[in-house]
Amino acid sequence: MSPLILTDIEGTTSSISFVKDVLFPYARDALPAFVREHGAREDVRKWLDAVAVEHGAVCSDDTIVEILQGMIDEDRKHTALKALQGMIWGEGYSSADFTAHIYPDAAAKLRDWHAAGYPLAVYSSGSVPAQKLFFGHTDAGDLTALFGGWFDTEVGHKRDADSYRTISRRLGRDAGDIVFLSDVVEELDAARDAGMRTVLIDRLDDYPQPRLGDAAHGHHRVERFDQIQPDLLNSSQISHAEPPTTP
């Protein structure tokens, strides 16, 4: 049975700058008009009220918007914010205000792996609806059909090994049959602790200072998806590697 490939998004399949320089500013700028137009809609009101209760029953939507914009400025991973951002981004994608950046090597390799019978899944801090919007509107077209599983922080924090154990259970796979791809060393550490195999995606566009030697924490390191060949995916080279020991 082919290993299942579990991939992160930001900094892995796609540039960090797209999220920080395109998606976040777009949501921040669109929030006031979005809340004025859709604030009475049940699925929107639910999240606005959640923010209000969290901040002492704030009743003004204008104040709630300011709080949400502050969360964006602080890069907070807040459930209500992620839900509302996803709705706003959905409108942006639908109106073709932007498409989601994806590295050409990632798009090509994801298609190749899918065609070769490798199951694919996503684990990202962005909500599952936002993930599907992202892969549904990439520079390379709609890639959602390539993936058979979608996971966000509902399963747990990405630096917590239990999150990866939960994903393994939900996928019905032994952890050792899953290869996790990420640009964040601490996420890979957690996945390895859960028994997954790991590959560090160390793109020079996103990380001008390469994570070499001890900085890679013993994870197999590549700079592009096309450096991950089938013999590597099926090889013990990336299986349960131990982190370097400190003298």
GULO-12493 format. One record per residue (C-alpha): x, z, y; residue number from 1; residue in three letters. Coordinates in Angstrom, 3 decimals. Layout:
residues N
[[X, Z, Y], NUM, 'Ala'] ...
//
This chain:
residues 247
[[0.000, 0.000, 0.000], 1, 'Met'] [[1.362, -0.943, 3.429], 2, 'Ser'] [[2.135, 1.924, 5.812], 3, 'Pro'] [[-0.305, 2.506, 8.636], 4, 'Leu'] [[1.146, 2.007, 12.111], 5, 'Ile'] [[-0.069, 4.504, 14.740], 6, 'Leu'] [[0.874, 3.600, 18.295], 7, 'Thr'] [[0.894, 5.223, 21.691], 8, 'Asp'] [[-0.005, 3.064, 24.726], 9, 'Ile'] [[1.655, 4.022, 28.019], 10, 'Glu'] [[5.394, 3.349, 27.855], 11, 'Gly'] [[5.049, 2.004, 24.301], 12, 'Thr'] [[2.800, -1.059, 24.172], 13, 'Thr'] [[2.452, -1.171, 27.936], 14, 'Ser'] [[4.408, -0.262, 31.043], 15, 'Ser'] [[4.217, 3.203, 32.546], 16, 'Ile'] [[3.949, 1.611, 35.983], 17, 'Ser'] [[0.660, -0.159, 35.144], 18, 'Phe'] [[-1.102, 3.151, 34.583], 19, 'Val'] [[0.505, 4.941, 37.531], 20, 'Lys'] [[0.561, 2.063, 40.025], 21, 'Asp'] [[-2.626, 0.161, 39.117], 22, 'Val'] [[-5.140, 2.196, 37.109], 23, 'Leu'] [[-4.801, 5.594, 38.801], 24, 'Phe'] [[-4.882, 4.263, 42.400], 25, 'Pro'] [[-7.812, 1.983, 41.547], 26, 'Tyr'] [[-9.852, 4.920, 40.206], 27, 'Ala'] [[-8.893, 7.120, 43.153], 28, 'Arg'] [[-9.985, 4.532, 45.710], 29, 'Asp'] [[-13.186, 3.647, 43.845], 30, 'Ala'] [[-14.369, 7.219, 43.174], 31, 'Leu'] [[-16.333, 7.818, 46.424], 32, 'Pro'] [[-18.382, 4.615, 46.173], 33, 'Ala'] [[-18.829, 5.009, 42.411], 34, 'Phe'] [[-20.240, 8.533, 42.785], 35, 'Val'] [[-22.526, 7.503, 45.673], 36, 'Arg'] [[-23.912, 4.600, 43.641], 37, 'Glu'] [[-24.061, 6.188, 40.172], 38, 'His'] [[-24.049, 9.959, 40.808], 39, 'Gly'] [[-27.658, 10.363, 39.630], 40, 'Ala'] [[-27.002, 8.548, 36.358], 41, 'Arg'] [[-27.135, 11.004, 33.452], 42, 'Glu'] [[-23.766, 10.111, 31.935], 43, 'Asp'] [[-22.079, 10.430, 35.355], 44, 'Val'] [[-23.973, 13.538, 36.518], 45, 'Arg'] [[-22.917, 15.377, 33.381], 46, 'Lys'] [[-19.248, 15.167, 34.350], 47, 'Trp'] [[-19.774, 15.795, 38.057], 48, 'Leu'] [[-21.719, 18.961, 37.229], 49, 'Asp'] [[-18.979, 20.062, 34.828], 50, 'Ala'] [[-16.437, 19.872, 37.658], 51, 'Val'] [[-18.829, 21.685, 39.997], 52, 'Ala'] [[-19.327, 24.577, 37.561], 53, 'Val'] [[-15.600, 24.816, 36.930], 54, 'Glu'] [[-14.984, 25.178, 40.664], 55, 'His'] [[-17.599, 27.783, 41.492], 56, 'Gly'] [[-20.769, 25.652, 41.426], 57, 'Ala'] [[-19.605, 23.309, 44.190], 58, 'Val'] [[-22.764, 21.429, 45.162], 59, 'Cys'] [[-21.482, 18.633, 47.378], 60, 'Ser'] [[-20.597, 15.385, 45.622], 61, 'Asp'] [[-18.140, 14.648, 48.418], 62, 'Asp'] [[-16.314, 17.876, 47.578], 63, 'Thr'] [[-16.364, 17.053, 43.873], 64, 'Ile'] [[-14.853, 13.650, 44.636], 65, 'Val'] [[-12.068, 15.329, 46.620], 66, 'Glu'] [[-11.378, 17.648, 43.680], 67, 'Ile'] [[-11.229, 14.696, 41.288], 68, 'Leu'] [[-8.912, 12.780, 43.601], 69, 'Gln'] [[-6.676, 15.843, 43.739], 70, 'Gly'] [[-6.546, 15.849, 39.940], 71, 'Met'] [[-5.423, 12.216, 40.004], 72, 'Ile'] [[-2.716, 13.056, 42.549], 73, 'Asp'] [[-1.518, 15.878, 40.276], 74, 'Glu'] [[-1.707, 13.648, 37.153], 75, 'Asp'] [[-3.968, 16.192, 35.432], 76, 'Arg'] [[-5.349, 15.349, 31.988], 77, 'Lys'] [[-8.869, 16.635, 32.633], 78, 'His'] [[-11.748, 15.651, 30.332], 79, 'Thr'] [[-14.280, 14.982, 33.117], 80, 'Ala'] [[-11.748, 12.998, 35.133], 81, 'Leu'] [[-10.774, 10.884, 32.120], 82, 'Lys'] [[-14.434, 10.117, 31.394], 83, 'Ala'] [[-15.182, 9.084, 34.981], 84, 'Leu'] [[-11.955, 7.094, 35.267], 85, 'Gln'] [[-12.932, 5.215, 32.122], 86, 'Gly'] [[-16.271, 4.225, 33.657], 87, 'Met'] [[-14.591, 3.060, 36.853], 88, 'Ile'] [[-11.929, 1.111, 34.995], 89, 'Trp'] [[-14.682, -0.501, 32.936], 90, 'Gly'] [[-16.184, -1.905, 36.107], 91, 'Glu'] [[-12.756, -3.057, 37.260], 92, 'Gly'] [[-12.039, -4.858, 33.996], 93, 'Tyr'] [[-15.532, -6.410, 33.935], 94, 'Ser'] [[-15.169, -7.742, 37.464], 95, 'Ser'] [[-11.644, -9.027, 36.640], 96, 'Ala'] [[-10.066, -6.938, 39.393], 97, 'Asp'] [[-7.133, -6.541, 36.988], 98, 'Phe'] [[-6.123, -6.988, 33.356], 99, 'Thr'] [[-4.231, -4.439, 31.278], 100, 'Ala'] [[-0.498, -4.963, 31.102], 101, 'His'] [[0.908, -5.270, 27.601], 102, 'Ile'] [[4.474, -6.173, 26.738], 103, 'Tyr'] [[4.527, -9.669, 25.135], 104, 'Pro'] [[6.619, -8.405, 22.203], 105, 'Asp'] [[4.041, -5.663, 21.542], 106, 'Ala'] [[1.072, -8.054, 21.607], 107, 'Ala'] [[2.814, -10.537, 19.311], 108, 'Ala'] [[3.970, -7.900, 16.832], 109, 'Lys'] [[0.610, -6.135, 16.696], 110, 'Leu'] [[-0.988, -9.467, 15.789], 111, 'Arg'] [[1.727, -10.174, 13.202], 112, 'Asp'] [[1.340, -6.729, 11.597], 113, 'Trp'] [[-2.425, -7.062, 11.438], 114, 'His'] [[-2.145, -10.504, 9.836], 115, 'Ala'] [[0.384, -9.134, 7.335], 116, 'Ala'] [[-2.014, -6.396, 6.254], 117, 'Gly'] [[-0.593, -3.393, 8.083], 118, 'Tyr'] [[-3.454, -1.120, 9.235], 119, 'Pro'] [[-3.182, -0.222, 12.933], 120, 'Leu'] [[-4.465, 2.740, 14.935], 121, 'Ala'] [[-4.040, 4.152, 18.451], 122, 'Val'] [[-3.303, 7.692, 19.640], 123, 'Tyr'] [[-3.203, 8.092, 23.407], 124, 'Ser'] [[-3.940, 10.779, 25.988], 125, 'Ser'] [[-6.459, 8.397, 27.570], 126, 'Gly'] [[-10.005, 8.659, 26.213], 127, 'Ser'] [[-11.037, 6.445, 23.296], 128, 'Val'] [[-13.443, 4.440, 25.515], 129, 'Pro'] [[-10.589, 3.861, 27.988], 130, 'Ala'] [[-8.305, 2.792, 25.129], 131, 'Gln'] [[-10.863, 0.235, 23.953], 132, 'Lys'] [[-11.316, -1.070, 27.490], 133, 'Leu'] [[-7.554, -1.366, 27.813], 134, 'Phe'] [[-7.014, -3.346, 24.610], 135, 'Phe'] [[-10.166, -5.361, 25.251], 136, 'Gly'] [[-8.819, -6.715, 28.546], 137, 'His'] [[-5.067, -7.156, 28.118], 138, 'Thr'] [[-2.870, -9.865, 29.580], 139, 'Asp'] [[-2.766, -11.242, 26.016], 140, 'Ala'] [[-6.554, -11.188, 25.547], 141, 'Gly'] [[-8.882, -8.948, 23.533], 142, 'Asp'] [[-6.873, -7.056, 20.903], 143, 'Leu'] [[-9.464, -4.440, 19.893], 144, 'Thr'] [[-10.172, -6.114, 16.540], 145, 'Ala'] [[-6.598, -5.379, 15.450], 146, 'Leu'] [[-7.202, -1.617, 15.326], 147, 'Phe'] [[-9.061, 0.382, 12.727], 148, 'Gly'] [[-8.683, 3.822, 14.303], 149, 'Gly'] [[-8.765, 5.325, 17.788], 150, 'Trp'] [[-7.650, 8.850, 18.682], 151, 'Phe'] [[-7.377, 10.776, 21.943], 152, 'Asp'] [[-6.681, 14.400, 22.806], 153, 'Thr'] [[-9.991, 15.413, 21.215], 154, 'Glu'] [[-7.856, 15.782, 18.059], 155, 'Val'] [[-5.368, 17.953, 19.960], 156, 'Gly'] [[-2.334, 17.795, 22.237], 157, 'His'] [[0.103, 14.987, 21.546], 158, 'Lys'] [[3.012, 17.426, 21.287], 159, 'Arg'] [[1.269, 19.567, 18.665], 160, 'Asp'] [[2.000, 18.814, 14.996], 161, 'Ala'] [[-1.548, 19.848, 14.013], 162, 'Asp'] [[-2.898, 16.881, 15.995], 163, 'Ser'] [[-1.040, 14.498, 13.702], 164, 'Tyr'] [[-2.211, 16.370, 10.617], 165, 'Arg'] [[-5.797, 15.923, 11.844], 166, 'Thr'] [[-5.216, 12.198, 12.384], 167, 'Ile'] [[-3.780, 11.865, 8.868], 168, 'Ser'] [[-6.862, 13.536, 7.398], 169, 'Arg'] [[-9.271, 11.399, 9.404], 170, 'Arg'] [[-7.444, 8.241, 8.388], 171, 'Leu'] [[-7.433, 9.331, 4.752], 172, 'Gly'] [[-3.684, 8.833, 4.567], 173, 'Arg'] [[-0.734, 10.958, 3.550], 174, 'Asp'] [[1.309, 11.673, 6.671], 175, 'Ala'] [[4.338, 10.037, 5.040], 176, 'Gly'] [[2.417, 6.737, 4.885], 177, 'Asp'] [[1.997, 6.671, 8.677], 178, 'Ile'] [[4.611, 5.382, 11.138], 179, 'Val'] [[4.107, 6.689, 14.685], 180, 'Phe'] [[5.458, 4.678, 17.626], 181, 'Leu'] [[5.944, 6.399, 20.991], 182, 'Ser'] [[8.213, 6.512, 24.017], 183, 'Asp'] [[7.984, 10.323, 24.222], 184, 'Val'] [[10.540, 12.154, 22.092], 185, 'Val'] [[8.516, 15.392, 22.007], 186, 'Glu'] [[5.482, 13.551, 20.621], 187, 'Glu'] [[7.662, 12.038, 17.911], 188, 'Leu'] [[9.056, 15.495, 17.115], 189, 'Asp'] [[5.492, 16.771, 16.553], 190, 'Ala'] [[4.567, 13.769, 14.402], 191, 'Ala'] [[7.709, 14.245, 12.301], 192, 'Arg'] [[6.914, 17.953, 11.893], 193, 'Asp'] [[3.542, 16.863, 10.476], 194, 'Ala'] [[5.310, 14.598, 7.966], 195, 'Gly'] [[4.907, 11.221, 9.674], 196, 'Met'] [[7.670, 8.678, 10.008], 197, 'Arg'] [[8.665, 7.913, 13.580], 198, 'Thr'] [[10.127, 5.230, 15.840], 199, 'Val'] [[11.218, 5.832, 19.426], 200, 'Leu'] [[10.275, 2.916, 21.706], 201, 'Ile'] [[12.936, 3.109, 24.403], 202, 'Asp'] [[12.143, 0.307, 26.835], 203, 'Arg'] [[14.732, -0.162, 29.547], 204, 'Leu'] [[11.989, -1.212, 32.005], 205, 'Asp'] [[10.504, 2.275, 31.681], 206, 'Asp'] [[13.634, 4.269, 30.817], 207, 'Tyr'] [[16.694, 2.854, 32.617], 208, 'Pro'] [[18.788, 5.618, 31.037], 209, 'Gln'] [[18.631, 4.903, 27.284], 210, 'Pro'] [[17.904, 7.830, 24.951], 211, 'Arg'] [[20.957, 7.505, 22.712], 212, 'Leu'] [[22.590, 9.905, 20.272], 213, 'Gly'] [[21.197, 13.433, 20.411], 214, 'Asp'] [[18.724, 12.384, 23.126], 215, 'Ala'] [[16.764, 10.451, 20.481], 216, 'Ala'] [[16.340, 13.657, 18.393], 217, 'His'] [[17.146, 11.756, 15.210], 218, 'Gly'] [[14.267, 9.293, 15.576], 219, 'His'] [[14.950, 5.652, 14.812], 220, 'His'] [[15.326, 3.959, 18.218], 221, 'Arg'] [[14.366, 0.419, 19.268], 222, 'Val'] [[13.868, -1.216, 22.646], 223, 'Glu'] [[11.207, -3.739, 21.602], 224, 'Arg'] [[8.516, -4.077, 18.963], 225, 'Phe'] [[10.175, -7.182, 17.522], 226, 'Asp'] [[13.113, -5.004, 16.460], 227, 'Gln'] [[10.786, -3.237, 13.999], 228, 'Ile'] [[10.950, -5.420, 10.909], 229, 'Gln'] [[8.932, -5.042, 7.667], 230, 'Pro'] [[11.959, -3.779, 5.734], 231, 'Asp'] [[12.330, -1.023, 8.331], 232, 'Leu'] [[8.652, -0.015, 8.209], 233, 'Leu'] [[8.886, 0.352, 4.451], 234, 'Asn'] [[12.337, 1.904, 4.467], 235, 'Ser'] [[13.452, 5.490, 4.081], 236, 'Ser'] [[15.574, 4.896, 7.199], 237, 'Gln'] [[12.687, 6.191, 9.301], 238, 'Ile'] [[11.216, 8.538, 6.724], 239, 'Ser'] [[11.256, 12.209, 7.642], 240, 'His'] [[14.544, 11.979, 9.555], 241, 'Ala'] [[15.892, 15.373, 10.550], 242, 'Glu'] [[16.755, 16.148, 14.176], 243, 'Pro'] [[20.448, 16.494, 14.968], 244, 'Pro'] [[21.884, 19.939, 14.492], 245, 'Thr'] [[23.411, 21.765, 17.415], 246, 'Thr'] [[26.888, 23.177, 16.699], 247, 'Pro'] 
//
